Amino acid sequence: MRICGSLEIEEGLRTCIEFLAQYMPADVIYLEKHEDELGSMRGIARANTGKGEKIDLLIPLTEPAKKANNEWMEALRSGTLPPVLIMNNPDEEPVSKHLLEALNEPLSSVMALPLIIENHLIGGLTLLARGRDRFNEDHARLYANLKVPFFIAMSNTLKHREILQLKDLLADDNRYLHNELRRISGDEIVGANFGLREVMHKVHQVASLDSPVLLLGETGVGKDVIANTIHYSSSRSEGPFVGVNCGAIPDTLIDSELFGHEKGAFTGALSQKRGRFERADKGTIFLDEIGELPPQAQVRLLRVLQSREIERVGGDRTIPLNIRIIAATNRNLEHMVKTGRFREDLWFRLNVFPIWIPPLRDRNVDIPALLQHFIAMKSKELNLPAIPELAQGAFDHLMQYHWPGNVRELENIVERAIILNPQGPLTFDDLILSQQDKKPSLSEQVSETDELDSVISSHIQKVLRKTEGKVHGPGGAAELLGINPSTLRARMNKLGIHYGRERRR
């Protein structure tokens, strides 16, 4: 009970030697592990009646000690090895002499208990008593009773140390990955000083707070990168950052994925599972495509926002949470509220601090830096010996392109161009061809009249009716038409189309 009563083996050794000292000479006790491949013994822990301590001391065996050890192993296999070895004249025994010298112990009698499993030496338990001729056969008989508990204790200690080492490695890996994510997502936002200047200003305003943030913008504008930046610029940067694509999880699994479930909560729930919210505790959860959440999940998300607590599916225990919520969508949530597809109270909770991320076509000033960034990044990922150069005129095509897929499309086009021509120069021929293929389709849309201004006016008014006269901002006519709001207003002035406020009178 004293040996196995503590996971800390040094504490078990200390209480053990205090007990042994009542029945036999005992000054210090060592627990050692035999490392056959190294021809050594490794000290794991030691203790006297005053204190115990962990050690990690490798003791290589001398040739005489190895010879004596081999003789013991032969005796073990033949069944003639005693359960306890007594060495009362340590300076005459090669093993005890070498052991005392390596441990820097004074002349002491040695009583060793080999820990043997299936004729294999696992380690040993060595008791020292100052002076010669301190141990006898009665001591050895009592000492032999410690074999099984100490073998269990040593096994537990080694496993415990392995777990602690793995935990330290995991923590070190986490720190490294956190730093890498912070470097990639937080410190190197391409366009932070140009097209995304206003966005980054808002990010710095809200990052230090715990308020919910709603990121708005088209698909591919980099909402996930901005969410990372907010997290790694906040006081929660050492905590987890858990991302969830709400549109990628089936409706039947969304509650289980977000909130977890108890064992037996439904068919197939063979064990308890922590949800994404629990995993994000003391950190940030990023709910991408929040507009895709089904109604029942919207209700449960509202409760999390209100009370910062959840219940697992099939459970009745309330689990408190310390999290920050960042949501993102490319949909018009305000319009979804009006049509009953998104809860109004949830919309109000999420829309505390909205950040609109402009599409790439509205910030083409960032294209040169993004292009350079992606070429360097993809060249490294593809292990190219050198970074390919741009072909003459290729950059002009990129600047003139509409970029319906935004930054993500630019990244994919760069990767495709490098794969097709890794030595360079990069031409982006696929992009040029796609632009040429789209031109006939635009002219084919002119059916009722050949007058261009009439066609444009009709189309703008159609879009305005769809947005209920809204020109600027998320879900506005400028966003749907893919042009800058100022450009749209100038065109509306030219064509005599009234602004949104006048249209609603």
C-alpha positions as CSV (number, residue, x, y, z in Angstrom):
1,M,0.0,0.0,0.0
2,R,2.9,2.4,0.7
3,I,4.6,1.5,-2.6
4,C,1.6,1.8,-4.8
5,G,-0.3,4.4,-2.8
6,S,1.2,7.3,-4.8
7,L,1.8,7.9,-8.5
8,E,4.9,9.7,-7.6
9,I,7.4,6.8,-7.2
10,E,9.8,8.9,-5.1
11,E,7.1,9.3,-2.5
12,G,6.4,5.6,-2.6
13,L,10.1,4.9,-2.0
14,R,10.3,7.3,0.9
15,T,7.4,5.8,2.8
16,C,8.6,2.3,2.0
17,I,12.1,2.8,3.4
18,E,10.6,4.4,6.5
19,F,8.7,1.2,7.0
20,L,11.6,-1.1,6.2
21,A,13.9,0.7,8.6
22,Q,11.8,-0.7,11.4
23,Y,12.8,-4.3,10.5
24,M,16.2,-4.1,8.8
25,P,19.2,-1.8,8.2
26,A,18.1,0.8,5.6
27,D,19.9,4.1,4.7
28,V,18.9,4.7,1.1
29,I,17.0,2.8,-1.6
30,Y,17.2,3.0,-5.4
31,L,14.8,1.9,-8.1
32,E,16.6,1.1,-11.4
33,K,15.6,0.1,-14.9
34,H,17.7,-2.3,-16.8
35,E,18.5,-1.2,-20.4
36,D,20.0,-4.2,-22.0
37,E,20.5,-2.5,-25.4
38,L,22.8,0.0,-23.8
39,G,24.5,-2.4,-21.4
40,S,23.5,-0.1,-18.5
41,M,21.2,0.4,-15.6
42,R,19.2,3.7,-15.3
43,G,18.4,5.1,-12.0
44,I,14.7,6.2,-11.8
45,A,14.2,7.3,-8.2
46,R,15.9,7.2,-4.8
47,A,14.9,7.9,-1.2
48,N,16.1,7.9,2.4
49,T,14.0,8.3,5.5
50,G,14.0,12.0,5.0
51,K,13.0,12.5,1.4
52,G,12.5,10.9,-2.0
53,E,13.5,12.3,-5.4
54,K,13.2,11.4,-9.1
55,I,16.5,10.8,-10.9
56,D,17.5,10.0,-14.5
57,L,21.0,8.6,-14.1
58,L,22.4,6.2,-16.7
59,I,25.0,3.8,-15.2
60,P,27.0,1.9,-17.8
61,L,28.2,-1.5,-16.6
62,T,32.0,-2.2,-16.6
63,E,33.2,-5.4,-18.2
64,P,33.5,-7.2,-14.8
65,A,30.0,-6.0,-13.9
66,K,28.6,-7.2,-17.2
67,K,30.3,-10.6,-16.6
68,A,28.8,-10.9,-13.2
69,N,25.4,-9.8,-14.5
70,N,25.6,-12.5,-17.3
71,E,26.3,-15.1,-14.6
72,W,23.2,-14.1,-12.7
73,M,21.2,-14.3,-15.9
74,E,22.5,-17.9,-16.5
75,A,21.5,-18.7,-12.9
76,L,18.1,-17.2,-13.5
77,R,17.5,-19.4,-16.5
78,S,18.7,-22.5,-14.7
79,G,16.5,-21.7,-11.7
80,T,19.3,-21.3,-9.2
81,L,19.3,-17.5,-8.8
82,P,18.1,-16.5,-5.3
83,P,15.2,-14.0,-5.3
84,V,17.4,-11.5,-3.4
85,L,21.1,-10.9,-3.8
86,I,23.1,-10.0,-0.7
87,M,26.5,-8.3,-1.2
88,N,27.9,-7.6,2.3
89,N,31.4,-7.0,1.1
90,P,30.7,-4.5,-1.8
91,D,34.4,-3.8,-2.6
92,E,34.9,-7.5,-3.4
93,E,31.8,-7.7,-5.7
94,P,32.2,-6.1,-9.2
95,V,28.6,-5.1,-9.5
96,S,28.1,-3.5,-6.1
97,K,31.6,-1.9,-6.2
98,H,30.8,-0.2,-9.6
99,L,27.3,0.7,-8.5
100,L,28.4,2.5,-5.3
101,E,31.1,4.4,-7.2
102,A,28.7,5.5,-9.9
103,L,26.1,6.6,-7.3
104,N,28.8,8.4,-5.2
105,E,27.7,6.4,-2.2
106,P,30.0,5.5,0.7
107,L,31.0,1.9,1.5
108,S,27.7,0.1,2.1
109,S,26.2,-3.4,2.2
110,V,23.9,-4.0,-0.7
111,M,20.7,-6.0,-1.0
112,A,19.4,-6.2,-4.5
113,L,16.0,-7.4,-5.6
114,P,16.0,-8.2,-9.3
115,L,12.6,-7.4,-11.0
116,I,12.2,-10.3,-13.4
117,I,9.3,-11.0,-15.7
118,E,9.2,-14.2,-17.9
119,N,13.0,-14.7,-17.4
120,H,13.7,-11.1,-18.5
121,L,15.4,-8.6,-16.3
122,I,13.3,-5.5,-16.1
123,G,15.1,-3.6,-13.4
124,G,16.1,-3.8,-9.8
125,L,15.4,-2.5,-6.3
126,T,18.7,-1.8,-4.4
127,L,18.8,-1.2,-0.6
128,L,21.9,0.2,0.9
129,A,23.1,0.1,4.6
130,R,26.3,1.8,5.6
131,G,29.1,-0.5,6.5
132,R,29.8,-4.2,5.9
133,D,27.9,-7.3,6.8
134,R,24.6,-5.5,7.5
135,F,22.1,-7.9,5.9
136,N,21.2,-11.5,6.6
137,E,18.8,-14.1,5.2
138,D,15.8,-12.9,7.3
139,H,16.2,-9.5,5.8
140,A,16.3,-11.0,2.3
141,R,13.2,-13.1,3.0
142,L,11.2,-10.0,4.0
143,Y,12.7,-7.9,1.2
144,A,11.6,-10.4,-1.4
145,N,8.0,-9.7,-0.7
146,L,8.4,-6.3,-2.4
147,K,8.9,-7.8,-5.9
148,V,5.4,-7.6,-7.3
149,P,4.3,-4.2,-5.9
150,F,7.6,-2.6,-7.0
151,F,7.3,-4.1,-10.5
152,I,3.8,-2.5,-10.7
153,A,5.1,0.8,-9.3
154,M,8.0,0.9,-11.8
155,S,5.7,0.1,-14.8
156,N,3.3,2.9,-13.7
157,T,6.1,5.3,-13.2
158,L,7.6,4.7,-16.7
159,K,4.1,5.0,-18.3
160,H,3.5,8.2,-16.3
161,R,6.8,9.7,-17.4
162,E,6.1,8.8,-21.0
163,I,2.7,10.5,-20.8
164,L,4.3,13.6,-19.2
165,Q,6.9,13.7,-22.0
166,L,4.3,13.3,-24.7
167,K,2.3,16.1,-23.0
168,D,5.3,18.3,-23.0
169,L,5.9,17.5,-26.7
170,L,2.3,18.3,-27.5
171,A,2.4,21.6,-25.6
172,D,5.6,22.5,-27.5
173,D,4.0,21.6,-30.8
174,N,1.0,23.6,-29.9
175,R,3.1,26.6,-29.1
176,Y,5.0,26.3,-32.4
177,L,1.7,26.0,-34.4
178,H,0.2,28.9,-32.5
179,N,3.2,31.0,-33.4
180,E,3.1,29.8,-37.0
181,L,-0.6,30.6,-37.3
182,R,0.0,34.0,-35.7
183,R,2.8,34.7,-38.2
184,I,0.8,33.6,-41.2
185,S,-2.6,34.9,-40.2
186,G,-1.9,37.8,-37.9
187,D,1.3,39.5,-38.8
188,E,1.3,39.0,-42.5
189,I,-2.1,40.1,-43.8
190,V,-1.5,41.0,-47.4
191,G,-3.3,44.3,-48.1
192,A,-3.4,45.3,-44.5
193,N,-2.0,48.8,-45.4
194,F,-4.0,49.2,-48.7
195,G,-7.3,47.5,-49.7
196,L,-7.9,46.0,-46.2
197,R,-6.8,49.1,-44.2
198,E,-10.3,49.8,-42.9
199,V,-10.9,46.1,-42.1
200,M,-7.7,45.9,-40.1
201,H,-8.6,49.1,-38.3
202,K,-11.8,47.4,-37.1
203,V,-10.0,44.2,-36.3
204,H,-7.6,46.1,-34.0
205,Q,-10.6,47.9,-32.4
206,V,-12.4,44.7,-31.5
207,A,-9.6,42.1,-31.0
208,S,-8.9,42.9,-27.4
209,L,-12.6,42.6,-26.5
210,D,-14.8,39.5,-26.1
211,S,-17.7,40.9,-28.2
212,P,-19.1,38.7,-30.9
213,V,-17.9,39.6,-34.4
214,L,-19.8,39.0,-37.7
215,L,-17.6,38.9,-40.8
216,L,-19.5,39.7,-44.0
217,G,-18.3,39.2,-47.6
218,E,-18.4,37.1,-50.7
219,T,-17.0,33.6,-50.9
220,G,-13.2,33.6,-51.1
221,V,-12.5,37.1,-49.7
222,G,-10.5,35.6,-46.7
223,K,-13.0,35.7,-43.8
224,D,-11.2,32.8,-42.2
225,V,-7.9,34.7,-42.3
226,I,-9.5,37.7,-40.6
227,A,-11.0,35.5,-38.0
228,N,-7.6,34.0,-37.3
229,T,-6.2,37.5,-37.0
230,I,-8.8,38.5,-34.4
231,H,-8.1,35.5,-32.3
232,Y,-4.3,35.7,-32.4
233,S,-4.4,39.4,-31.7
234,S,-6.6,38.9,-28.6
235,S,-5.9,37.8,-25.0
236,R,-7.2,34.4,-26.0
237,S,-4.3,33.8,-28.4
238,E,-2.9,31.0,-26.2
239,G,-6.2,29.2,-26.2
240,P,-7.7,27.0,-28.9
241,F,-9.1,28.4,-32.2
242,V,-11.8,26.0,-33.4
243,G,-13.3,26.5,-36.9
244,V,-16.6,25.1,-38.0
245,N,-18.1,25.2,-41.5
246,C,-21.8,25.2,-40.7
247,G,-22.7,24.4,-44.3
248,A,-20.6,21.3,-44.5
249,I,-22.3,19.4,-41.6
250,P,-25.5,17.5,-42.2
251,D,-28.5,18.8,-40.4
252,T,-28.9,15.5,-38.5
253,L,-25.4,15.8,-37.1
254,I,-25.1,19.6,-36.4
255,D,-26.2,19.5,-32.8
256,S,-23.8,16.6,-32.0
257,E,-20.9,18.3,-33.7
258,L,-21.4,21.7,-32.1
259,F,-22.6,20.7,-28.6
260,G,-21.4,17.0,-28.2
261,H,-23.4,14.1,-27.0
262,E,-23.6,11.6,-24.2
263,K,-23.1,7.9,-24.6
264,G,-26.3,6.3,-25.8
265,A,-27.9,9.6,-26.7
266,F,-28.9,8.1,-30.1
267,T,-28.1,5.0,-32.2
268,G,-24.4,5.0,-32.9
269,A,-23.5,7.1,-29.9
270,L,-21.1,4.5,-28.5
271,S,-19.2,6.9,-26.3
272,Q,-19.3,10.4,-24.9
273,K,-18.2,13.1,-27.3
274,R,-17.1,16.7,-26.7
275,G,-18.5,19.2,-29.2
276,R,-16.8,22.0,-31.0
277,F,-17.9,24.5,-28.4
278,E,-16.4,22.6,-25.5
279,R,-13.1,22.2,-27.5
280,A,-13.0,26.0,-27.9
281,D,-13.3,26.7,-24.2
282,K,-11.0,29.5,-23.1
283,G,-10.5,30.3,-26.8
284,T,-12.4,31.3,-29.9
285,I,-14.9,29.4,-32.1
286,F,-15.3,30.5,-35.7
287,L,-18.7,29.7,-37.2
288,D,-18.2,30.0,-40.9
289,E,-21.3,30.0,-43.2
290,I,-23.5,30.8,-40.2
291,G,-26.5,31.4,-42.6
292,E,-26.6,27.7,-43.2
293,L,-27.4,26.7,-39.7
294,P,-30.8,24.8,-39.4
295,P,-33.5,26.3,-37.1
296,Q,-32.9,24.0,-34.1
297,A,-29.2,24.7,-34.1
298,Q,-30.0,28.5,-34.3
299,V,-32.0,28.1,-31.1
300,R,-29.2,26.4,-29.2
301,L,-26.6,28.8,-30.5
302,L,-28.7,31.7,-29.2
303,R,-28.6,30.1,-25.7
304,V,-24.8,29.9,-25.9
305,L,-24.6,33.6,-26.8
306,Q,-27.0,34.5,-24.0
307,S,-25.8,32.3,-21.1
308,R,-22.4,31.0,-22.2
309,E,-23.4,27.4,-21.4
310,I,-24.4,24.3,-23.3
311,E,-25.9,20.8,-22.7
312,R,-24.7,17.8,-24.7
313,V,-27.2,16.0,-26.8
314,G,-28.9,13.4,-24.5
315,G,-27.5,15.0,-21.3
316,D,-28.9,17.1,-18.5
317,R,-25.8,18.6,-17.1
318,T,-25.1,22.3,-17.9
319,I,-21.5,22.9,-19.1
320,P,-20.3,26.5,-18.6
321,L,-18.1,28.0,-21.4
322,N,-15.6,30.7,-21.6
323,I,-15.5,31.4,-25.3
324,R,-15.5,34.1,-28.0
325,I,-17.7,33.7,-31.0
326,I,-16.8,34.9,-34.5
327,A,-19.3,34.2,-37.2
328,A,-19.0,34.7,-41.0
329,T,-21.4,34.5,-43.9
330,N,-21.6,35.4,-47.6
331,R,-25.4,35.6,-47.4
332,N,-27.7,38.5,-46.6
333,L,-28.8,37.6,-43.0
334,E,-31.0,40.7,-42.8
335,H,-33.0,39.5,-45.8
336,M,-33.1,36.0,-44.4
337,V,-34.6,37.4,-41.2
338,K,-37.3,39.1,-43.1
339,T,-38.1,35.9,-45.0
340,G,-38.1,33.8,-41.7
341,R,-35.1,31.7,-42.6
342,F,-32.9,33.2,-39.8
343,R,-33.9,34.1,-36.2
344,E,-34.1,37.8,-35.6
345,D,-32.9,37.5,-32.0
346,L,-29.9,35.5,-33.1
347,W,-29.2,38.1,-35.8
348,F,-29.2,40.9,-33.2
349,R,-26.8,38.9,-31.0
350,L,-24.4,38.2,-33.8
351,N,-24.5,41.6,-35.4
352,V,-22.8,43.4,-32.5
353,F,-19.7,44.3,-34.5
354,P,-20.0,43.5,-38.2
355,I,-16.9,43.8,-40.5
356,W,-17.5,44.0,-44.2
357,I,-14.5,42.5,-46.2
358,P,-14.5,43.9,-49.7
359,P,-14.2,41.7,-52.7
360,L,-10.9,41.6,-54.7
361,R,-12.3,43.6,-57.6
362,D,-13.0,46.5,-55.2
363,R,-9.4,46.4,-53.9
364,N,-7.3,45.5,-57.0
365,V,-4.6,47.6,-55.5
366,D,-3.8,44.5,-53.4
367,I,-3.4,42.2,-56.5
368,P,0.4,42.8,-56.9
369,A,1.2,42.0,-53.3
370,L,-1.2,39.0,-53.3
371,L,0.3,37.7,-56.6
372,Q,3.8,37.9,-55.2
373,H,2.7,36.2,-52.0
374,F,1.0,33.3,-53.7
375,I,3.8,32.7,-56.2
376,A,6.4,32.5,-53.4
377,M,4.1,30.4,-51.3
378,K,3.1,27.9,-54.0
379,S,6.7,27.6,-55.3
380,K,7.8,26.6,-51.8
381,E,4.9,24.1,-51.4
382,L,5.8,22.6,-54.8
383,N,9.5,22.4,-53.9
384,L,10.6,24.4,-56.9
385,P,14.3,25.3,-57.1
386,A,13.5,28.9,-58.0
387,I,10.5,31.2,-58.1
388,P,9.2,31.6,-61.7
389,E,8.8,35.0,-63.2
390,L,5.7,36.6,-64.8
391,A,5.4,36.7,-68.6
392,Q,5.2,40.1,-70.2
393,G,1.6,41.4,-70.2
394,A,0.3,38.7,-67.8
395,F,-0.1,41.2,-65.0
396,D,-2.3,43.4,-67.0
397,H,-4.8,40.6,-67.6
398,L,-4.9,40.0,-63.8
399,M,-5.7,43.6,-63.1
400,Q,-8.5,43.7,-65.7
401,Y,-10.2,40.5,-64.5
402,H,-13.4,40.6,-62.5
403,W,-12.4,38.0,-59.9
404,P,-15.8,36.4,-59.1
405,G,-13.9,33.9,-56.8
406,N,-11.9,36.6,-55.1
407,V,-8.6,35.9,-53.4
408,R,-9.2,32.2,-53.4
409,E,-9.6,32.2,-57.2
410,L,-6.3,34.2,-57.5
411,E,-4.6,31.6,-55.3
412,N,-5.9,28.7,-57.4
413,I,-5.0,30.4,-60.7
414,V,-1.4,31.0,-59.5
415,E,-1.1,27.4,-58.4
416,R,-2.4,26.1,-61.7
417,A,-0.1,28.3,-63.7
418,I,3.0,27.2,-61.7
419,I,2.0,23.5,-62.1
420,L,1.6,24.0,-65.9
421,N,4.9,25.9,-66.3
422,P,7.1,25.6,-63.2
423,Q,10.1,27.1,-64.9
424,G,8.1,30.2,-66.0
425,P,7.4,32.6,-67.3
426,L,3.8,32.5,-65.9
427,T,1.2,33.5,-68.5
428,F,-2.2,32.7,-67.0
429,D,-3.5,31.6,-70.4
430,D,-6.6,29.9,-68.8
431,L,-7.7,33.2,-67.3
432,I,-7.3,35.0,-70.7
433,L,-9.3,32.3,-72.5
434,S,-12.1,32.4,-69.8
435,Q,-12.4,36.2,-70.3
436,Q,-12.7,35.7,-74.1
437,D,-15.2,33.0,-73.7
438,K,-17.5,35.2,-71.6
439,K,-17.6,38.1,-74.0
440,P,-20.1,36.5,-76.5
441,S,-22.5,35.5,-73.7
442,L,-22.8,39.2,-72.6
443,S,-23.8,40.3,-76.0
444,E,-26.3,37.5,-76.3
445,Q,-28.2,39.0,-73.3
446,V,-29.2,42.0,-75.4
447,S,-32.6,40.8,-76.8
448,E,-35.2,43.5,-76.5
449,T,-33.1,46.4,-77.7
450,D,-29.6,47.0,-79.1
451,E,-29.2,50.3,-77.2
452,L,-26.6,49.6,-74.5
453,D,-27.7,52.3,-72.0
454,S,-31.3,51.0,-72.1
455,V,-30.1,47.4,-71.4
456,I,-27.9,48.6,-68.5
457,S,-30.6,50.8,-67.0
458,S,-33.1,47.9,-67.1
459,H,-30.7,45.6,-65.4
460,I,-29.8,48.0,-62.7
461,Q,-33.4,48.7,-61.9
462,K,-34.1,45.0,-61.8
463,V,-31.3,44.5,-59.2
464,L,-32.6,47.5,-57.2
465,R,-36.0,46.0,-57.0
466,K,-34.4,42.8,-55.7
467,T,-32.5,44.7,-53.0
468,E,-35.5,46.9,-52.2
469,G,-33.5,50.0,-53.3
470,K,-30.4,49.3,-51.2
471,V,-27.2,50.3,-53.0
472,H,-24.3,50.1,-50.5
473,G,-23.3,47.4,-48.0
474,P,-23.9,43.7,-47.7
475,G,-26.7,42.5,-50.0
476,G,-26.8,45.9,-51.8
477,A,-27.1,46.4,-55.5
478,A,-23.4,47.3,-55.8
479,E,-22.4,44.0,-54.2
480,L,-24.8,42.0,-56.5
481,L,-23.6,43.8,-59.6
482,G,-20.0,43.4,-58.6
483,I,-19.0,47.0,-58.8
484,N,-17.9,49.8,-56.5
485,P,-20.9,51.6,-54.9
486,S,-19.5,55.0,-56.0
487,T,-19.3,53.7,-59.6
488,L,-22.8,52.4,-59.4
489,R,-24.2,55.8,-58.2
490,A,-22.3,57.6,-60.9
491,R,-23.9,55.3,-63.5
492,M,-27.3,55.7,-61.9
493,N,-27.0,59.5,-62.1
494,K,-26.0,59.3,-65.8
495,L,-29.0,57.0,-66.6
496,G,-31.5,59.0,-64.4
497,I,-32.1,56.2,-61.9
498,H,-33.2,57.4,-58.5
499,Y,-31.2,56.4,-55.3
500,G,-32.6,53.9,-52.9
501,R,-34.2,56.3,-50.5
502,E,-36.1,58.0,-53.2
503,R,-37.3,54.7,-54.6
504,R,-38.8,53.7,-51.3
505,R,-41.0,56.9,-51.0
